[in-house]
Amino acid sequence: MDFTFQPHAHPILMHSQLIILDEKLDTYIILNEPQTTSLTTGRKGCIQHNTIRQELISLNIITDSADHSRPLTNASNDYEGIDNYVWRMNNRHPRQRFKLLPTLRACFDLISLKVVLTLGGLEYCLNRMRASKKSFTVPPAPAWHKSIEDYAHGIRIASLILPFKVKCLESSICIFKHAIRNDKNCDFFIGVQLFDFLSHAWVEVDGKVVADDPHLSRKLPKILTI
């Protein structure tokens, strides 16, 4: 390819279509199959290739250089996918007792995150997460950390009582930060599916999904990983 994706643009090929997550604008761009083919296999001089290329350059998605280009992730087309369910109404988990402190902490974290996302944007928030994980030096705690499960349950309760909608993105960012804060290394993912299109964020600790469908890594191709 005669271009490079910007650091804030995360592409993945699915069903011969290109999906791009622009974390700077917190949005997705989806190219249809002819556009994707023209962009990825076309050459300079081809009108359609140049048109799409210039449009993505104007959107600050790609840069007019082939230096340090990274290969496109090509998702397997046999992924299972998930239903478009609402995170806070997810009933996969058994009923747990209400715990005041984790719920209060979750409410405070969700409100603080809402402010950060409003003022700084998604890219700022994700970069802070990357920095916190990069500087993580404490050896991972063994197996599982019960406080993370308690905190995730507090997030579910908080999502029901707060006056704004809590999406999987916000809940997963808070769980990620809580895990790092408690010396527990973890991984944050955003996965996508094309038919019907949706994106979903989740956190894994020791390869196990926290407070969500345990098979998400198999069901959704990952477009972003921290």
C-alpha positions, -999 to +999 in steps of 0.1 A: +000+000+000+012+035-008+000+050+024+001+046+062-027+046+087-024+073+114-017+060+149-052+069+160-068+050+131-073+013+136-083-007+105-095-043+101-107-062+070-140-080+074-159-097+046-137-078+021-147-045+036-125-021+055-136-010+089-116+019+105-120+030+141-110+067+144-103+071+182-096+108+177-132+114+166-147+084+183-163+071+151-161+043+126-156+045+088-168+016+067-157+012+031-178-011+008-161-040-011-153-021-043-139+009-023-118-014-001-105-033-031-096-001-049-079+014-019-059-017-008-049-031-042-052-001-066-022+020-077-016+057-080-031+069-112-063+049-107-091+075-104-111+056-077-080+047-057-068+083-057-103+096-048-107+073-018-071+079-008-074+117-009-106+115+011-090+095+039-060+118+039-084+148+043-101+130+072-066+124+088-071+087+087-041+079+065-009+098+056+006+101+021+036+079+029+044+042+029+070+045+057+064+023+087+032+009+072+016-019+092-001-049+076-039-049+077-056-072+101-078-096+082-106-110+104-118-145+099-153-145+084-164-174+106-167-154+138-198-160+158-209-124+165-231-112+193-266-098+197-269-060+202-276-063+239-273-035+264-244-041+288-262-030+320-291-053+313-268-083+307-282-111+328-254-136+323-242-132+359-259-146+390-274-121+415-249-107+439-254-089+472-253-051+470-220-037+483-219+000+491-182+009+487-177-007+452-209+008+440-200+043+453-165+040+438-181+029+405-205+059+405-176+083+411-154+067+384-182+067+358-190+104+365-153+113+363-149+093+331-179+111+316-162+144+322-128+132+308-145+119+276-164+151+272-134+174+277-105+153+264-121+129+240-117+091+235-081+094+222-069+112+253-086+086+275-071+056+256-037+072+256-038+075+294-048+039+296-018+029+273+005+049+295-007+033+327-003-001+313+031+007+298+043+019+332+028-012+350+057-028+369+040-048+396+041-085+390+005-098+381-014-110+411-023-147+411-052-160+391-081-137+400-088-106+421-122-107+438-124-069+442-126-066+404-158-088+403-172-067+432-164-035+413-179-048+381-211-056+400-210-020+413-207-007+378-238-027+368-258-012+397-244+023+390-255+020+354-291+016+366-291+046+390-270+072+373-290+098+352-270+090+320-267+059+299-236+038+306-222+020+276-199-010+274-170+014+265-174+034+297-179+004+319-149-014+304-126+016+307-135+019+344-129-018+350-095-015+333-085+014+354-097-003+386-077-034+378-045-014+372-052+007+403-053-026+423-020-040+408-038-063+385-025-064+349-054-067+323-062-062+287-088-039+271-104-048+238-128-033+213-143-058+189-165-053+159-189-072+136-202-062+102-236-078+100-254-061+118-227-037+125-218-031+162-188-026+183-183-038+219-157-032+245-146-056+272-117-064+297-099-096+303-078-105+333-055-135+329-073-142+296-107-144+313-135-119+304-146-097+333-184-094+339-194-102+303-198-130+278-168-153+285-164-161+248-161-126+234-126-132+221-140-159+199-172-141+189-158-107+179-127-098+158-106-072+178-100-039+162-082-023+192-062-038+220-046-021+250 
